[in-house]
Amino acid sequence: MPDHQADPASSEATLTVHTEALADQTVLVTLSGTLDHHTSAQLAQSLHALLPAARPAVLLDLSELSFIDSTGLTCLLQVRRAVHDACGAIDLVAPSPPVKHLLGLTGIDQVFPIHSDRHTAQARQAAHRQQT
């Protein structure tokens, strides 16, 4: 799947969204850069494109995300709602230290399953699919 990057001429902030199909309808989405009011629409658009798949399972790798603001957090919550409405699951993987700190401050770490690595997240999602 292709990489997408925000137009640097439109803002200082950039976000790279890389998607990779894994086994069992799971998609790994790796974010690099910043997720803020300049780039959140790009993430929402990329993730909503994944939803037509039956029962999507999304792993959102945040290890290379250097910054997230309130608009980015809101985007994550909106995407979570859309994935759940499509009978899917979305888990966060390895948030970078500044992102992990903000997820904790805002309580969003209580809303999303957060895993230290991709393999743990895949195992949890496989167990979740067997239960539903």
Buried (B, 14 or more C-beta within 10 A) or exposed (E): BEEBBBEEEEBEBBBBBBBEEEEEBBBBBBBBBBBBBBBBEBBBEBBBEBBEBEEBBBBBBBBBBBBBBEBBBBBBBBBBEBBEEBEBBBBBBBBBEEBBEBBEEBEBBEBBBBBEEBEBBBEBBEEBBEEE
